[in-house]
Amino acid sequence: MSSQGTSSAIARRGLLFVLSSPSGAGKTTLSRQLLARESDMVMSVSVTTRKPRPGETDGKDYHFISRAQFDQMVKDGELLEYAEVFGNGYGTPIKPVNDWLAEGKDVLFDIDWQGTQQIHARMTDDLVRVFILPPSAEELRDRLVRRAQDAASVVAKRMAEASNEISHWAEYDYVLINDDLDQCDRSISKILDAERLRRHRRVGLDTFVKRLRKHL
Ligand code: 5GP
């Protein structure tokens, strides 16, 4: 077996990979591309009280639930984190996350800064935080208008919220500027590869080194 083969066979703990950005910075496209090439990565599907947009599928993009259901999940401790965004409730169901981590899968989250702070408080060592910045205010506005899935008033509101979301950039481990989608995509891959190699995640290293030293 090659040395690379040996080292990649070492058991590793899954990680929690957060991508945050203001709406329209390209996060959804980047998430999709990441999931398409990473067989060991799964997407956390959030619950939300907002209405589905055209083309969104229940259970895939979000679990669309009522406010009463959302409040009950909060009360029952079923959410790893939750927040109010644009007047709607959003949250991450905790059970699938724990199941995936136990299976050694990496979990991708498209959540805002509030949720990221909460996961950081509960699961610091498992978390990798990436913030995506738009290249300019003009570009962000164009993307929101081009997407045109939301009413004009919603676009204006989201532009106003972008500044607030961006103010939390320094709470993230990595900050990328999405002026070139492919470049940004490559940077995300590099971050993921390096984070997977971190010593504390490679739980099989201890046994490997013990066996290695026995023969020295
Ligand atoms: P959208 O309505 O455009 O899908 O999402 C609006 C914002 O809510 C985005 O910034 C997205 O990252 C955030 N968001 C989506 N799901 C969750 C979640 O489960 N928790 C938190 N805290 N934010 C979320």
Residues whose N, C-alpha, C, O or C-beta is under 5 A from the ligand:
A	BS01	5GP	S21 S23 S46 V47 Y82 A83 V85 Y90 G91 T92 D110 I111 D112 Q114 G115
